[in-house]
């Protein structure tokens, strides 16, 4: 199987432009969701903070969901505290959470964190929507406590909607 690269969002649907008020003639296109995944084996990490870029989101992207899966339970350290941010604010997207236990974390975060996912509380990008007007790194900061990690693997998956080429939330006015 091969891969193809497409620069820009895919708009899918059967009606691109609204021509009247009845179903079948009202725009029903939307962008597809995409994801990026990063897996990290933390075995041997000392009891101090380390950071990794887990993905880079395109300008104007809106985070839809984040999955954090502890694939191998942590041993050695009494806690493995994880935060997700943009490099400037360590916990911008995910507040500090202990990930020592194997399994998937369910996000139950505050509205402020969810606002950072979609940019609803920001004016950084057109219309205040999305992660901003430039590409954004998503950084994981892992801080084991007490002792070095003797085992522990985490997989991060960030799902997002891509903005259009103007950096605005898709579909933009130009696509209506």
C-alpha positions as CSV (number, residue, x, y, z in Angstrom):
1,X,0.0,0.0,0.0
2,X,1.3,3.5,-0.8
3,X,0.8,6.8,0.7
4,X,-0.3,10.0,-0.9
5,X,0.2,13.6,0.3
6,X,-2.5,16.2,-0.2
7,X,-1.7,19.7,0.9
8,X,-4.9,21.2,2.3
9,X,-8.1,19.9,3.7
10,X,-10.4,17.5,1.9
11,X,-14.0,18.8,1.7
12,X,-16.4,15.9,1.4
13,X,-20.1,16.0,0.7
14,X,-22.6,16.1,-2.2
15,X,-23.6,19.8,-2.2
16,X,-20.8,22.4,-2.4
17,X,-22.9,25.5,-2.6
18,X,-26.3,26.4,-1.1
19,X,-28.8,27.3,-3.8
20,X,-32.1,27.2,-1.8
21,X,-33.5,26.3,1.6
22,X,-34.4,22.6,1.0
23,X,-32.3,19.6,1.9
24,X,-30.4,18.5,-1.2
25,X,-29.6,22.1,-2.1
26,X,-28.0,23.3,1.1
27,X,-24.2,22.9,1.4
28,X,-23.4,19.7,3.3
29,X,-19.6,19.6,2.8
30,X,-17.1,19.4,5.7
31,X,-13.5,18.6,6.3
32,X,-12.1,15.2,7.1
33,X,-10.5,14.4,10.4
34,X,-6.9,13.4,10.5
35,X,-4.5,12.1,13.2
36,X,-0.9,11.9,14.2
37,X,0.5,9.3,16.5
38,X,3.7,9.2,18.5
39,X,4.9,6.3,20.7
40,X,7.6,6.7,23.4
41,X,9.4,4.1,25.5
42,X,10.3,5.8,28.8
43,X,12.3,2.9,30.2
44,X,15.5,4.3,31.8
45,X,14.2,7.8,32.2
46,X,15.5,9.5,35.3
47,X,13.2,11.1,37.9
48,X,13.2,14.5,36.1
49,X,11.2,16.1,33.4
50,X,11.8,15.3,29.7
51,X,10.0,16.7,26.7
52,X,9.2,15.3,23.3
53,X,7.5,16.8,20.3
54,X,4.6,14.4,19.6
55,X,3.3,16.1,16.5
56,X,3.0,19.4,14.7
57,X,-0.5,20.7,13.9
58,X,-1.0,22.9,10.8
59,X,-2.1,26.5,11.2
60,X,-5.7,26.9,12.1
61,X,-6.2,23.2,12.9
62,X,-8.9,22.4,15.5
63,X,-8.1,19.6,18.0
64,X,-11.0,17.2,18.1
65,X,-9.7,14.6,20.5
66,X,-6.5,13.4,22.2
67,X,-5.9,9.7,23.2
68,X,-3.2,8.8,25.6
69,X,-2.6,5.1,25.9
70,X,-0.2,3.6,28.4
71,X,0.8,0.4,26.5
72,X,3.3,-0.8,29.1
73,X,2.6,0.0,32.7
74,X,5.2,2.1,34.5
75,X,7.5,0.5,37.1
76,X,10.3,1.9,39.2
77,X,8.9,5.3,39.7
78,X,5.9,5.9,42.1
79,X,4.2,8.2,39.5
80,X,4.7,9.2,35.9
81,X,3.1,12.7,35.5
82,X,2.3,13.7,32.0
83,X,1.3,17.1,30.5
84,X,0.6,18.2,26.9
85,X,1.3,21.7,25.8
86,X,2.7,23.8,23.0
87,X,6.2,24.4,24.3
88,X,5.4,27.7,26.0
89,X,2.6,26.4,28.3
90,X,3.4,22.9,29.4
91,X,-0.2,22.0,30.3
92,X,-2.1,24.0,27.6
93,X,-3.9,21.0,26.1
94,X,-3.7,18.4,29.0
95,X,-3.3,19.0,32.7
96,X,-0.8,16.9,34.7
97,X,-2.0,13.3,34.9
98,X,-0.4,10.2,36.3
99,X,-0.1,7.6,33.5
100,X,1.6,4.7,35.5
101,X,-1.3,2.3,35.0
102,X,-1.7,0.5,31.7
103,X,-4.8,1.6,29.7
104,X,-6.4,4.6,27.9
105,X,-6.9,7.9,29.6
106,X,-10.3,9.5,29.2
107,X,-10.2,13.3,28.9
108,X,-12.3,14.9,31.5
109,X,-10.6,18.2,31.4
110,X,-11.8,21.7,32.2
111,X,-13.5,23.9,29.7
112,X,-10.4,26.1,29.5
113,X,-8.3,23.2,28.1
114,X,-11.0,22.3,25.6
115,X,-11.1,26.0,24.6
116,X,-7.4,25.7,23.8
117,X,-8.1,22.7,21.6
118,X,-10.5,24.7,19.4
119,X,-9.2,28.2,20.0
120,X,-12.6,29.5,21.1
121,X,-11.1,31.7,23.8
122,X,-8.3,33.0,21.5
123,X,-8.0,35.6,18.8
124,X,-4.7,34.0,17.5
125,X,-6.2,32.8,14.2
126,X,-8.8,34.1,11.9
127,X,-12.2,34.3,13.7
128,X,-10.4,33.1,17.0
129,X,-10.8,29.5,15.8
130,X,-8.1,26.8,15.7
131,X,-4.7,26.5,17.3
132,X,-3.4,29.7,15.7
133,X,-2.2,31.3,12.5
134,X,1.1,29.3,12.4
135,X,1.9,25.6,12.8
136,X,2.0,24.5,16.5
137,X,4.1,21.8,18.1
138,X,2.3,19.6,20.6
139,X,4.8,18.7,23.4
140,X,4.6,15.9,25.9
141,X,6.3,16.6,29.2
142,X,6.9,13.4,31.3
143,X,8.0,13.7,34.9
144,X,8.6,10.5,36.8
145,X,8.8,11.0,40.6
146,X,11.1,9.4,43.2
147,X,13.1,7.0,41.0
148,X,14.0,6.2,37.4
149,X,11.5,4.4,35.2
150,X,12.3,0.6,34.8
151,X,9.5,0.1,32.3
152,X,6.8,2.2,30.7
153,X,5.5,3.0,27.2
154,X,3.0,5.6,26.1
155,X,1.3,6.2,22.7
156,X,-0.2,9.6,22.0
157,X,-2.7,10.2,19.2
158,X,-3.9,13.7,18.4
159,X,-7.0,14.0,16.1
160,X,-7.8,17.3,14.4
161,X,-9.7,19.0,11.6
162,X,-7.4,20.8,9.1
163,X,-8.1,24.4,8.3
164,X,-8.2,25.6,4.7
165,X,-5.3,27.4,3.0
166,X,-6.3,30.8,4.4
167,X,-5.8,29.5,7.9
168,X,-9.5,29.9,8.7
169,X,-11.7,27.2,10.1
170,X,-13.0,25.0,7.2
171,X,-15.2,25.4,5.3
172,X,-14.3,29.1,4.9
173,X,-16.5,31.8,3.2
174,X,-14.5,31.2,0.0
175,X,-15.8,27.6,-0.1
176,X,-19.5,28.4,0.5
